[in-house]
Amino acid sequence: MILCKVLGPVVATEKHPAFARLKLLVVQPVDEQGQDLGKSFLAVDRAMQAGEGDTVLVLREGSGIRQLFGVPLTSKLPIRSCIVGIVDSVGLG
């Protein structure tokens, strides 16, 4: 999982059926202090209802995402990134 900041929504009139009824968001990886790390990418928000400006946890691992969506591990799913949590705060020891 990686820490990201939600930059905003993506609206698509046509998309793969696997993305039906899922919210697509542009997210930016960030470090513990909220500084940008790397390039932004798309992530689906299945149940968290994250919005622009939220700090979120994003899962970017194929078998974990297939498990979340109830897809057999032997099947393919075109979703590579999924928001799995909204972060309230980050504390450094």
N, C-alpha and C positions, 0 to 999 in steps of 0.2 A: 504494500500500500504506500501511496505517496500523498503528501500534503499539497493541496492546491487551493487557489482562489478562483471563484467563479467570475468570469468576465462578462458573460451574458448568454442569452438564448440563441439557438439556431432554428430558423423556420424553414421547413422544406415541404413543398406541395407534393412531391413524389419521393418516396424512400422505400428501402427494402422492407418487406413484410415483418422482419424480425424487429424493426424499430417502431411498429404500429403502436400507438397510444403511449409511447415513451417520450419524455422530454429530453431534448438534446441541448447540451450546454457546452460552451467554450470554457475550458479551465486552463489556468496557468500554474505550473508547478512552482512552489515557493519553499523557502527554508523556514526554520523555526522562528525567525524574526519577521517573516512575511516578505522577504526579498525574493524577486523573481529568480528562478532556476530553469534554464532550458527553454524549449519552445512550447507554446500553448498547443492544445489538442482538444478533440471532442470526447465527451463522456455522456453516457445516458444516466438519467436520474429516474430510477424505477419507483422509488417510494419515499425518498428523503424530502422532496419538495424544496430543494436548495434554490437560492436565487442569487442574482447579481450581487457581488461583494462578499458572499459567504465564504468562509474557509471550510473546506471539505476534505474528507479522506476518499481517495480514488483507488479502486482495485484495478490493476492492469495485469492480470494473470488469467490466461485462458481457461484452465480447468476450474478455478475458483468462480469465474463468471458463469460458466456452464452450470455449476452446482447451484448458484444463486437463482438462475433462470429455470432450473429443473430439467436441463437438457443432459442426456446421457454423455458421459465423458468421451465416448467414442464418436459422438456426433460433432458437426461443425456449427458454429454460431458466429455471425459476422460482427458481434459486439466485442470490442477489445478493452473498453474502459467503462467502469460503472461507479457512480458515486454511492458509497456505502455508509457514510456518516457525515454529520455536520459538526464541526469542531467549535466548542464554546471558548476554549482557551488553550494555550500551549505554555507549559511551565518547564523551565530549564533548571535542573538540579543544582 
